[in-house]
Amino acid sequence: MGRLRLAGLVLLVTLAVVLPLALSSPARAREVKHPSAATGQHGTSHASALRATRHRKLLPGPNLAPGSNPAVLPGPVLVADEENNRLLLISPTGSILWRFPGKHSLAPHQSFLAPDDAFFTPSGKRIIATEETDQVVSLIQRKPSRILWRYGTPGVPGPSANHLDNPDDAMVIPGHHVLVSDIKECSILVLSPPSHVPTMRIGENDPYCLHQPPLRFGSPNGAFPMTNGHYLITEINGDWVDEMTLSGKVLWSTHPPGVAYPSDTNEVRPGVYLTVDYSTPGQIVEFNKYGKLLWRYGPKSGPGMLSHPSLCEPIPTNGYILCNDDGNDRVIVVDPHTNRIVWQYGHTGVAGSAPGYLAGPDGVDLAPPYSMLIRHAPTMGAPPASCPSTLPAGVCTGPGAG
């Protein structure tokens, strides 16, 4: 998720402190104690999370890695299994509950290639998926499974209407709009199904991806909702995260500490933000708007080492962290209080399509009612009806933008 495959775009040099961890062995060192370890700042204390975990006596199935505890998940997990060209809904015990596309899901001559992100819509009945390298965004109905709407021309990148250039992290926002980061066009798009003309583009539609929000963005790979109605924008170039409204007002920008290639920053709670470092070794980093490090997971070797992770998000019921570890062909849950991997689907570093295997998984979401957009629905910000006249010329373009 959020991978800009351009050689030399960023220097993937990880600056993390050594934190060797493993699935079944305890952490030996932690740079910063996780802020919720004792206070329950993720919405529950560690002690109550452990009690809840013990109460839910779920037995891991054969598809999970040894040592996995299904009780750390409140429900199924949606995975964008990119290199297998499919979406999977996986139960906490490791069973496959649903997959897309099914036998009759695609219309004649319709494709579904390289899904790198997938999120449940706020209704929970549909899924919005981004096919980054195929240059399209698809709105998918679950039952019966089919593509309802698609924006972009498959396999054809570009700046004009109904074209995208490395789209990332499409999300359904209020008004049934779709918000998507157009990475190589250095801008954020607001789309309005069933139209194939952008409702709004924030940022100049050009290939000069510099950190100048809201005029342009340094290869934006995510625009995630915040609880105050604003959005967190992640910029690959220069390691930037910005808080911004959909009217183009930038409230702050900061560098996630020690991160070479930031990806898909999202809000843990007000004032605390989480990003991942799409590097090898990779990292999970929590920080504040001043760029102060609050917590880091980033072992440099061993079974706990991450390889090009692209998205992590907090589990609302216990504060654990759900991640897709792309380069290791697995989806994992990390307990930030002990810095251990406590659940894993996928064989580390072994790609495959059989049950228990993944191939470059690049997107993850919890199933309703714990999914990201359902959790944020009550406070999610809506786009303005038109581009604000107070913005400088070129910052925002409306219907017909290309």
ROVOKE-336773 format. One record per residue (C-alpha): residue number from 1; residue in three letters; y, x, z. Coordinates in Angstrom, 3 decimals, padded with zeros to 6 digits. Layout:
BEGIN
+------+------+----------+----------+----------+
: resi : resn :    north :     east :       up :
+------+------+----------+----------+----------+
:  NUM :  ALA :        Y :        X :        Z :
...
+------+------+----------+----------+----------+
END
This chain:
BEGIN
+------+------+----------+----------+----------+
: resi : resn :    north :     east :       up :
+------+------+----------+----------+----------+
:    1 :  MET :  000.000 :  000.000 :  000.000 :
:    2 :  GLY :  003.373 :  001.305 : -000.799 :
:    3 :  ARG :  002.112 :  004.309 : -002.695 :
:    4 :  LEU :  004.477 :  005.747 : -005.263 :
:    5 :  ARG :  002.266 :  007.913 : -007.429 :
:    6 :  LEU :  004.942 :  010.330 : -008.663 :
:    7 :  ALA :  004.255 :  014.043 : -008.306 :
:    8 :  GLY :  006.927 :  015.807 : -006.352 :
:    9 :  LEU :  008.563 :  012.632 : -005.045 :
:   10 :  VAL :  008.126 :  013.667 : -001.452 :
:   11 :  LEU :  006.659 :  016.702 :  000.262 :
:   12 :  LEU :  003.665 :  015.340 :  002.138 :
:   13 :  VAL :  003.905 :  017.655 :  005.135 :
:   14 :  THR :  002.868 :  016.091 :  008.408 :
:   15 :  LEU :  004.805 :  017.221 :  011.451 :
:   16 :  ALA :  002.696 :  015.425 :  014.043 :
:   17 :  VAL :  001.469 :  017.025 :  017.253 :
:   18 :  VAL : -002.303 :  017.540 :  017.388 :
:   19 :  LEU : -004.060 :  014.465 :  018.751 :
:   20 :  PRO : -007.775 :  014.908 :  018.059 :
:   21 :  LEU : -009.480 :  011.579 :  018.539 :
:   22 :  ALA : -012.737 :  009.931 :  017.556 :
:   23 :  LEU : -014.295 :  006.517 :  017.419 :
:   24 :  SER : -016.607 :  007.082 :  020.352 :
:   25 :  SER : -014.902 :  009.943 :  022.224 :
:   26 :  PRO : -011.808 :  009.735 :  024.440 :
:   27 :  ALA : -008.456 :  011.206 :  023.488 :
:   28 :  ARG : -007.809 :  014.684 :  024.837 :
:   29 :  ALA : -004.042 :  014.751 :  024.439 :
:   30 :  ARG : -001.231 :  012.318 :  023.749 :
:   31 :  GLU :  002.264 :  013.345 :  022.752 :
:   32 :  VAL :  003.876 :  010.252 :  024.237 :
:   33 :  LYS :  002.294 :  007.682 :  026.520 :
:   34 :  HIS :  002.301 :  004.339 :  024.801 :
:   35 :  PRO :  005.175 :  002.268 :  026.252 :
:   36 :  SER :  003.014 : -000.823 :  026.786 :
:   37 :  ALA :  000.185 :  000.957 :  028.566 :
:   38 :  ALA :  001.192 : -000.310 :  031.991 :
:   39 :  THR :  003.957 : -002.832 :  031.410 :
:   40 :  GLY :  002.355 : -005.132 :  028.845 :
:   41 :  GLN :  005.311 : -004.867 :  026.466 :
:   42 :  HIS :  003.143 : -005.920 :  023.551 :
:   43 :  GLY :  002.769 : -009.353 :  025.128 :
:   44 :  THR : -000.150 : -008.633 :  027.457 :
:   45 :  SER : -000.984 : -005.924 :  029.973 :
:   46 :  HIS : -003.719 : -003.416 :  029.237 :
:   47 :  ALA : -005.697 : -004.737 :  032.203 :
:   48 :  SER : -005.534 : -008.341 :  030.967 :
:   49 :  ALA : -006.471 : -007.190 :  027.457 :
:   50 :  LEU : -009.553 : -005.493 :  028.858 :
:   51 :  ARG : -010.477 : -008.612 :  030.832 :
:   52 :  ALA : -010.132 : -010.712 :  027.680 :
:   53 :  THR : -012.234 : -008.198 :  025.757 :
:   54 :  ARG : -015.017 : -008.335 :  028.359 :
:   55 :  HIS : -014.903 : -012.138 :  028.369 :
:   56 :  ARG : -015.498 : -012.352 :  024.605 :
:   57 :  LYS : -019.089 : -011.208 :  024.288 :
:   58 :  LEU : -019.292 : -010.602 :  020.546 :
:   59 :  LEU : -022.006 : -008.342 :  019.233 :
:   60 :  PRO : -021.134 : -006.017 :  016.348 :
:   61 :  GLY : -023.026 : -006.663 :  013.144 :
:   62 :  PRO : -024.691 : -003.994 :  011.023 :
:   63 :  ASN : -021.651 : -003.674 :  008.732 :
:   64 :  LEU : -019.453 : -002.192 :  011.465 :
:   65 :  ALA : -019.291 :  001.465 :  012.460 :
:   66 :  PRO : -021.198 :  002.399 :  015.633 :
:   67 :  GLY : -019.141 :  001.865 :  018.766 :
:   68 :  SER : -017.058 : -000.980 :  017.293 :
:   69 :  ASN : -016.011 : -003.769 :  019.655 :
:   70 :  PRO : -015.509 : -007.075 :  017.788 :
:   71 :  ALA : -013.685 : -008.581 :  020.765 :
:   72 :  VAL : -010.554 : -006.513 :  020.079 :
:   73 :  LEU : -009.808 : -008.772 :  017.097 :
:   74 :  PRO : -008.629 : -012.371 :  017.642 :
:   75 :  GLY : -010.102 : -013.501 :  014.324 :
:   76 :  PRO : -010.983 : -012.432 :  010.778 :
:   77 :  VAL : -009.181 : -009.710 :  008.832 :
:   78 :  LEU : -007.976 : -009.984 :  005.240 :
:   79 :  VAL : -008.444 : -006.714 :  003.330 :
:   80 :  ALA : -007.049 : -005.742 : -000.066 :
:   81 :  ASP : -009.940 : -003.590 : -001.286 :
:   82 :  GLU : -007.983 : -001.941 : -004.066 :
:   83 :  GLU : -010.493 :  000.212 : -005.898 :
:   84 :  ASN : -013.051 : -002.598 : -005.839 :
:   85 :  ASN : -010.511 : -005.029 : -007.386 :
:   86 :  ARG : -011.088 : -007.644 : -004.691 :
:   87 :  LEU : -009.853 : -009.317 : -001.533 :
:   88 :  LEU : -012.233 : -009.711 :  001.408 :
:   89 :  LEU : -012.016 : -011.828 :  004.553 :
:   90 :  ILE : -014.077 : -010.022 :  007.195 :
:   91 :  SER : -015.122 : -011.456 :  010.558 :
:   92 :  PRO : -014.699 : -009.424 :  013.770 :
:   93 :  THR : -018.463 : -008.834 :  013.740 :
:   94 :  GLY : -018.331 : -007.459 :  010.182 :
:   95 :  SER : -019.552 : -010.403 :  008.089 :
:   96 :  ILE : -017.891 : -011.164 :  004.748 :
:   97 :  LEU : -016.536 : -014.718 :  004.997 :
:   98 :  TRP : -014.718 : -014.992 :  001.657 :
:   99 :  ARG : -013.958 : -012.878 : -001.357 :
:  100 :  PHE : -011.662 : -013.071 : -004.354 :
:  101 :  PRO : -012.175 : -013.296 : -007.210 :
:  102 :  GLY : -015.300 : -015.419 : -007.083 :
:  103 :  LYS : -017.482 : -016.284 : -010.039 :
:  104 :  HIS : -015.115 : -018.935 : -011.410 :
:  105 :  SER : -011.794 : -017.804 : -009.903 :
:  106 :  LEU : -010.180 : -016.303 : -012.987 :
:  107 :  ALA : -009.135 : -018.142 : -016.121 :
:  108 :  PRO : -010.174 : -016.774 : -019.536 :
:  109 :  HIS : -008.424 : -013.451 : -020.246 :
:  110 :  GLN : -007.050 : -013.359 : -016.688 :
:  111 :  SER : -007.466 : -010.189 : -014.630 :
:  112 :  PHE : -007.214 : -009.228 : -010.986 :
:  113 :  LEU : -006.863 : -005.465 : -010.747 :
:  114 :  ALA : -006.117 : -003.009 : -007.960 :
:  115 :  PRO : -004.765 : -005.331 : -005.237 :
:  116 :  ASP : -002.943 : -003.089 : -002.811 :
:  117 :  ASP : -001.434 : -005.719 : -000.485 :
:  118 :  ALA : -002.328 : -009.244 :  000.538 :
:  119 :  PHE : -000.764 : -011.554 :  003.124 :
:  120 :  PHE : -001.433 : -015.135 :  004.104 :
:  121 :  THR :  001.506 : -017.389 :  003.302 :
:  122 :  PRO :  003.318 : -019.150 :  006.189 :
:  123 :  SER :  001.215 : -022.270 :  005.529 :
:  124 :  GLY : -001.974 : -020.235 :  005.908 :
:  125 :  LYS : -003.466 : -021.970 :  002.850 :
:  126 :  ARG : -002.562 : -019.395 :  000.221 :
:  127 :  ILE : -002.421 : -015.634 : -000.183 :
:  128 :  ILE :  000.239 : -013.548 : -001.879 :
:  129 :  ALA : -001.204 : -010.373 : -003.389 :
:  130 :  THR :  000.485 : -007.393 : -005.025 :
:  131 :  GLU : -001.279 : -005.509 : -007.795 :
:  132 :  GLU :  000.974 : -002.479 : -007.708 :
:  133 :  THR : -000.463 : -000.371 : -010.507 :
:  134 :  ASP : -001.021 : -003.424 : -012.729 :
:  135 :  GLN :  002.653 : -004.418 : -012.244 :
:  136 :  VAL :  002.113 : -007.998 : -011.053 :
:  137 :  VAL :  002.320 : -010.255 : -008.005 :
:  138 :  SER : -000.157 : -013.156 : -007.716 :
:  139 :  LEU : -000.079 : -016.293 : -005.578 :
:  140 :  ILE : -003.673 : -017.254 : -004.816 :
:  141 :  GLN : -005.132 : -020.540 : -003.648 :
:  142 :  ARG : -008.098 : -020.059 : -001.327 :
:  143 :  LYS : -010.079 : -023.279 : -001.929 :
:  144 :  PRO : -010.916 : -023.576 : -004.730 :
:  145 :  SER : -009.940 : -019.976 : -005.308 :
:  146 :  ARG : -007.671 : -019.413 : -008.273 :
:  147 :  ILE : -004.348 : -017.839 : -009.234 :
:  148 :  LEU : -001.568 : -020.421 : -009.035 :
:  149 :  TRP :  001.366 : -018.289 : -010.202 :
:  150 :  ARG :  001.939 : -014.753 : -011.250 :
:  151 :  TYR :  005.075 : -012.691 : -011.784 :
:  152 :  GLY :  005.053 : -009.613 : -013.971 :
:  153 :  THR :  003.344 : -008.602 : -017.177 :
:  154 :  PRO : -000.075 : -007.064 : -016.414 :
:  155 :  GLY : -000.158 : -003.391 : -017.228 :
:  156 :  VAL :  003.410 : -003.304 : -018.569 :
:  157 :  PRO :  006.072 : -001.888 : -016.224 :
:  158 :  GLY :  009.750 : -002.504 : -016.840 :
:  159 :  PRO :  013.127 : -003.614 : -015.485 :
:  160 :  SER :  013.575 : -006.903 : -017.367 :
:  161 :  ALA :  012.699 : -010.447 : -016.283 :
:  162 :  ASN :  008.978 : -011.023 : -015.651 :
:  163 :  HIS :  008.430 : -007.281 : -015.358 :
:  164 :  LEU :  007.993 : -005.066 : -012.308 :
:  165 :  ASP :  007.657 : -001.339 : -011.818 :
:  166 :  ASN :  005.316 : -000.499 : -008.936 :
:  167 :  PRO :  005.838 : -003.707 : -006.930 :
:  168 :  ASP :  004.873 : -003.580 : -003.266 :
:  169 :  ASP :  004.335 : -005.849 : -000.254 :
:  170 :  ALA :  005.196 : -009.231 : -001.743 :
:  171 :  MET :  005.789 : -011.858 :  000.946 :
:  172 :  VAL :  006.451 : -015.584 :  000.895 :
:  173 :  ILE :  009.685 : -016.306 :  002.779 :
:  174 :  PRO :  011.636 : -019.524 :  003.553 :
:  175 :  GLY :  012.363 : -021.784 :  000.589 :
:  176 :  HIS :  009.032 : -020.760 : -000.998 :
:  177 :  HIS :  010.710 : -017.626 : -002.314 :
:  178 :  VAL :  008.795 : -014.392 : -002.785 :
:  179 :  LEU :  010.305 : -011.131 : -001.550 :
:  180 :  VAL :  009.033 : -007.960 : -003.202 :
:  181 :  SER :  010.011 : -004.295 : -003.222 :
:  182 :  ASP :  010.341 : -003.012 : -006.797 :
:  183 :  ILE :  009.683 :  000.645 : -006.013 :
:  184 :  LYS :  010.556 :  002.428 : -009.257 :
:  185 :  GLU :  013.523 :  000.133 : -009.940 :
:  186 :  CYS :  014.933 :  001.150 : -006.526 :
:  187 :  SER :  015.643 : -002.456 : -005.500 :
:  188 :  ILE :  014.492 : -005.570 : -003.631 :
:  189 :  LEU :  013.719 : -008.752 : -005.571 :
:  190 :  VAL :  013.804 : -012.408 : -004.539 :
:  191 :  LEU :  011.561 : -014.510 : -006.798 :
:  192 :  SER :  011.202 : -018.295 : -006.912 :
:  193 :  PRO :  007.915 : -019.694 : -008.232 :
:  194 :  PRO :  007.264 : -021.137 : -010.748 :
:  195 :  SER :  010.188 : -019.308 : -012.395 :
:  196 :  HIS :  009.715 : -015.959 : -014.114 :
:  197 :  VAL :  013.371 : -014.969 : -013.771 :
:  198 :  PRO :  014.514 : -013.242 : -010.543 :
:  199 :  THR :  016.674 : -015.386 : -008.262 :
:  200 :  MET :  018.289 : -012.282 : -006.807 :
:  201 :  ARG :  018.036 : -008.514 : -007.002 :
:  202 :  ILE :  019.493 : -006.423 : -004.181 :
:  203 :  GLY :  020.246 : -002.927 : -005.421 :
:  204 :  GLU :  021.134 : -001.591 : -008.834 :
:  205 :  ASN :  018.358 : -001.998 : -011.347 :
:  206 :  ASP :  018.032 :  001.647 : -012.299 :
:  207 :  PRO :  015.574 :  004.528 : -011.860 :
:  208 :  TYR :  017.859 :  006.570 : -009.565 :
:  209 :  CYS :  016.094 :  005.962 : -006.284 :
:  210 :  LEU :  018.531 :  007.388 : -003.771 :
:  211 :  HIS :  019.252 :  006.335 : -000.184 :
:  212 :  GLN :  022.405 :  004.284 : -000.708 :
:  213 :  PRO :  021.565 :  000.827 :  000.682 :
:  214 :  PRO :  022.372 : -001.792 : -000.388 :
:  215 :  LEU :  023.563 : -000.260 : -003.711 :
:  216 :  ARG :  020.159 :  001.327 : -004.311 :
:  217 :  PHE :  017.141 :  002.355 : -002.276 :
:  218 :  GLY :  015.103 :  005.539 : -002.120 :
:  219 :  SER :  011.913 :  004.105 : -003.639 :
:  220 :  PRO :  011.546 :  001.064 : -001.319 :
:  221 :  ASN :  007.932 :  000.287 : -000.470 :
:  222 :  GLY :  008.294 : -002.553 :  002.003 :
:  223 :  ALA :  010.638 : -005.303 :  003.207 :
:  224 :  PHE :  009.116 : -006.792 :  006.363 :
:  225 :  PRO :  010.524 : -009.677 :  008.445 :
:  226 :  MET :  012.048 : -009.135 :  011.870 :
:  227 :  THR :  012.318 : -011.599 :  014.750 :
:  228 :  ASN :  016.123 : -011.773 :  014.362 :
:  229 :  GLY :  015.939 : -013.009 :  010.761 :
:  230 :  HIS :  016.672 : -009.600 :  009.238 :
:  231 :  TYR :  014.311 : -007.333 :  007.307 :
:  232 :  LEU :  013.039 : -003.781 :  007.738 :
:  233 :  ILE :  013.251 : -001.796 :  004.509 :
:  234 :  THR :  011.171 :  001.368 :  004.169 :
:  235 :  GLU :  012.440 :  004.044 :  001.774 :
:  236 :  ILE :  010.000 :  006.758 :  000.753 :
:  237 :  ASN :  012.630 :  009.233 : -000.442 :
:  238 :  GLY :  014.166 :  011.008 :  002.511 :
:  239 :  ASP :  012.066 :  009.203 :  005.154 :
:  240 :  TRP :  014.354 :  006.224 :  005.840 :
:  241 :  VAL :  014.029 :  002.832 :  007.508 :
:  242 :  ASP :  016.883 :  000.293 :  007.322 :
:  243 :  GLU :  017.591 : -003.006 :  009.040 :
:  244 :  MET :  019.182 : -005.302 :  006.469 :
:  245 :  THR :  019.939 : -008.961 :  005.843 :
:  246 :  LEU :  019.085 : -010.627 :  002.546 :
:  247 :  SER :  022.827 : -010.900 :  001.996 :
:  248 :  GLY :  022.857 : -007.122 :  001.636 :
:  249 :  LYS :  024.359 : -006.190 :  005.008 :
:  250 :  VAL :  022.872 : -002.957 :  006.387 :
:  251 :  LEU :  022.937 : -002.781 :  010.192 :
:  252 :  TRP :  021.410 :  000.661 :  010.715 :
:  253 :  SER :  019.343 :  003.349 :  009.028 :
:  254 :  THR :  017.199 :  005.984 :  010.698 :
:  255 :  HIS :  014.461 :  008.543 :  010.075 :
:  256 :  PRO :  011.035 :  007.762 :  011.545 :
:  257 :  PRO :  010.429 :  010.939 :  013.566 :
:  258 :  GLY :  008.170 :  013.590 :  012.071 :
:  259 :  VAL :  007.084 :  011.450 :  009.116 :
:  260 :  ALA :  006.734 :  012.883 :  005.612 :
:  261 :  TYR :  005.980 :  009.688 :  003.654 :
:  262 :  PRO :  006.859 :  006.458 :  005.511 :
:  263 :  SER :  005.061 :  003.279 :  004.540 :
:  264 :  ASP :  005.398 : -000.408 :  005.407 :
:  265 :  THR :  007.504 : -000.289 :  008.557 :
:  266 :  ASN :  007.301 : -003.437 :  010.667 :
:  267 :  GLU :  008.508 : -004.677 :  014.037 :
:  268 :  VAL :  006.304 : -004.396 :  017.113 :
:  269 :  ARG :  008.888 : -006.222 :  019.224 :
:  270 :  PRO :  012.706 : -006.221 :  019.278 :
:  271 :  GLY :  013.868 : -002.621 :  019.314 :
:  272 :  VAL :  010.445 : -001.077 :  018.628 :
:  273 :  TYR :  009.258 : -000.354 :  015.086 :
:  274 :  LEU :  005.994 :  000.931 :  013.665 :
:  275 :  THR :  005.448 :  002.928 :  010.496 :
:  276 :  VAL :  002.630 :  004.990 :  009.040 :
:  277 :  ASP :  002.723 :  008.347 :  007.325 :
:  278 :  TYR :  000.968 :  008.188 :  003.972 :
:  279 :  SER : -000.279 :  011.760 :  004.264 :
:  280 :  THR : -003.398 :  013.694 :  005.167 :
:  281 :  PRO : -003.568 :  014.072 :  008.110 :
:  282 :  GLY : -001.766 :  010.756 :  008.494 :
:  283 :  GLN :  000.041 :  009.281 :  011.457 :
:  284 :  ILE :  000.937 :  006.020 :  013.167 :
:  285 :  VAL :  004.406 :  006.242 :  014.704 :
:  286 :  GLU :  006.439 :  003.919 :  016.916 :
:  287 :  PHE :  010.173 :  004.585 :  017.221 :
:  288 :  ASN :  013.534 :  002.919 :  017.850 :
:  289 :  LYS :  016.619 :  002.476 :  015.662 :
:  290 :  TYR :  017.936 :  005.877 :  016.738 :
:  291 :  GLY :  014.812 :  007.594 :  015.427 :
:  292 :  LYS :  013.487 :  008.334 :  018.922 :
:  293 :  LEU :  009.737 :  008.758 :  019.108 :
:  294 :  LEU :  008.047 :  006.207 :  021.378 :
:  295 :  TRP :  004.386 :  006.807 :  020.510 :
:  296 :  ARG :  002.342 :  008.682 :  017.950 :
:  297 :  TYR : -001.287 :  008.680 :  016.854 :
:  298 :  GLY : -002.076 :  011.524 :  014.487 :
:  299 :  PRO : -005.186 :  013.649 :  015.069 :
:  300 :  LYS : -005.383 :  016.580 :  012.686 :
:  301 :  SER : -009.159 :  016.763 :  012.506 :
:  302 :  GLY : -012.335 :  014.953 :  013.454 :
:  303 :  PRO : -013.475 :  011.345 :  012.913 :
:  304 :  GLY : -010.161 :  009.986 :  014.201 :
:  305 :  MET : -008.058 :  011.756 :  011.559 :
:  306 :  LEU : -006.285 :  009.440 :  009.143 :
:  307 :  SER : -006.133 :  010.029 :  005.394 :
:  308 :  HIS : -003.239 :  008.382 :  003.551 :
:  309 :  PRO : -002.942 :  005.304 :  005.781 :
:  310 :  SER : -000.496 :  002.855 :  004.259 :
:  311 :  LEU : -000.121 : -000.111 :  006.628 :
:  312 :  CYS : -000.557 : -000.704 :  010.340 :
:  313 :  GLU :  000.520 : -003.771 :  012.285 :
:  314 :  PRO :  000.220 : -004.780 :  015.951 :
:  315 :  ILE : -002.399 : -007.307 :  017.013 :
:  316 :  PRO : -000.371 : -009.945 :  018.895 :
:  317 :  THR : -003.057 : -010.800 :  021.430 :
:  318 :  ASN : -003.543 : -007.344 :  022.913 :
:  319 :  GLY : -001.104 : -004.841 :  021.379 :
:  320 :  TYR : -003.830 : -002.867 :  019.622 :
:  321 :  ILE : -003.022 : -001.572 :  016.135 :
:  322 :  LEU : -004.783 : -002.789 :  012.973 :
:  323 :  CYS : -004.654 : -000.303 :  010.082 :
:  324 :  ASN : -006.013 :  000.391 :  006.650 :
:  325 :  ASP : -006.956 :  004.043 :  006.327 :
:  326 :  ASP : -006.938 :  004.219 :  002.533 :
:  327 :  GLY : -008.216 :  007.721 :  001.899 :
:  328 :  ASN : -011.027 :  007.287 :  004.417 :
:  329 :  ASP : -012.219 :  004.021 :  002.811 :
:  330 :  ARG : -012.006 :  002.089 :  006.074 :
:  331 :  VAL : -010.065 : -000.474 :  008.096 :
:  332 :  ILE : -009.705 :  000.343 :  011.786 :
:  333 :  VAL : -008.279 : -000.854 :  015.093 :
:  334 :  VAL : -006.674 :  001.739 :  017.372 :
:  335 :  ASP : -006.243 :  001.174 :  021.101 :
:  336 :  PRO : -002.798 :  002.742 :  021.731 :
:  337 :  HIS : -003.423 :  002.971 :  025.483 :
:  338 :  THR : -006.395 :  005.309 :  025.087 :
:  339 :  ASN : -005.749 :  006.559 :  021.530 :
:  340 :  ARG : -009.241 :  005.670 :  020.399 :
:  341 :  ILE : -010.559 :  003.867 :  017.353 :
:  342 :  VAL : -012.308 :  000.825 :  018.817 :
:  343 :  TRP : -013.299 : -001.086 :  015.656 :
:  344 :  GLN : -014.094 :  000.065 :  012.122 :
:  345 :  TYR : -015.247 : -001.565 :  008.895 :
:  346 :  GLY : -016.100 :  000.892 :  006.147 :
:  347 :  HIS : -017.900 :  004.216 :  006.061 :
:  348 :  THR : -015.519 :  007.089 :  006.713 :
:  349 :  GLY : -014.778 :  008.870 :  003.458 :
:  350 :  VAL : -017.565 :  007.104 :  001.552 :
:  351 :  ALA : -016.428 :  004.564 : -001.041 :
:  352 :  GLY : -018.666 :  001.653 : -002.004 :
:  353 :  SER : -018.824 : -002.049 : -002.697 :
:  354 :  ALA : -021.907 : -003.116 : -000.742 :
:  355 :  PRO : -021.503 : -004.956 :  002.590 :
:  356 :  GLY : -020.022 : -002.549 :  005.112 :
:  357 :  TYR : -018.271 : -000.462 :  002.445 :
:  358 :  LEU : -014.731 : -000.371 :  001.045 :
:  359 :  ALA : -013.036 :  001.700 : -001.641 :
:  360 :  GLY : -009.443 :  002.706 : -001.021 :
:  361 :  PRO : -008.455 : -000.364 :  001.042 :
:  362 :  ASP : -004.680 : -000.577 :  000.791 :
:  363 :  GLY : -003.642 : -003.789 :  002.538 :
:  364 :  VAL : -004.547 : -005.704 :  005.657 :
:  365 :  ASP : -003.538 : -008.905 :  007.449 :
:  366 :  LEU : -004.931 : -011.000 :  010.267 :
:  367 :  ALA : -006.161 : -014.484 :  009.423 :
:  368 :  PRO : -004.154 : -017.515 :  010.596 :
:  369 :  PRO : -002.808 : -018.254 :  013.120 :
:  370 :  TYR : -002.290 : -014.541 :  013.836 :
:  371 :  SER : -001.218 : -013.493 :  010.337 :
:  372 :  MET :  002.098 : -011.721 :  009.929 :
:  373 :  LEU :  004.018 : -014.409 :  008.043 :
:  374 :  ILE :  002.818 : -017.225 :  010.304 :
:  375 :  ARG :  003.920 : -015.255 :  013.364 :
:  376 :  HIS :  007.330 : -014.620 :  011.814 :
:  377 :  ALA :  007.787 : -018.055 :  010.220 :
:  378 :  PRO :  009.983 : -019.526 :  013.021 :
:  379 :  THR :  012.580 : -016.735 :  012.726 :
:  380 :  MET :  012.173 : -015.453 :  009.172 :
:  381 :  GLY :  015.462 : -015.064 :  007.318 :
:  382 :  ALA :  016.138 : -017.031 :  004.126 :
:  383 :  PRO :  017.962 : -015.579 :  001.130 :
:  384 :  PRO :  021.468 : -016.844 :  000.358 :
:  385 :  ALA :  021.907 : -019.427 : -002.381 :
:  386 :  SER :  023.780 : -016.871 : -004.468 :
:  387 :  CYS :  024.954 : -013.284 : -004.262 :
:  388 :  PRO :  027.741 : -012.926 : -001.660 :
:  389 :  SER :  031.104 : -012.267 : -003.303 :
:  390 :  THR :  031.960 : -009.739 : -000.588 :
:  391 :  LEU :  029.389 : -007.231 : -001.819 :
:  392 :  PRO :  030.506 : -004.410 : -004.123 :
:  393 :  ALA :  029.831 : -004.830 : -007.819 :
:  394 :  GLY :  026.260 : -004.022 : -008.805 :
:  395 :  VAL :  024.782 : -004.479 : -005.343 :
:  396 :  CYS :  023.427 : -007.968 : -006.021 :
:  397 :  THR :  022.635 : -009.731 : -009.268 :
:  398 :  GLY :  021.577 : -013.339 : -009.685 :
:  399 :  PRO :  019.711 : -015.435 : -012.282 :
:  400 :  GLY :  018.847 : -013.476 : -015.375 :
:  401 :  ALA :  018.942 : -010.176 : -013.505 :
:  402 :  GLY :  016.924 : -007.525 : -015.224 :
+------+------+----------+----------+----------+
END
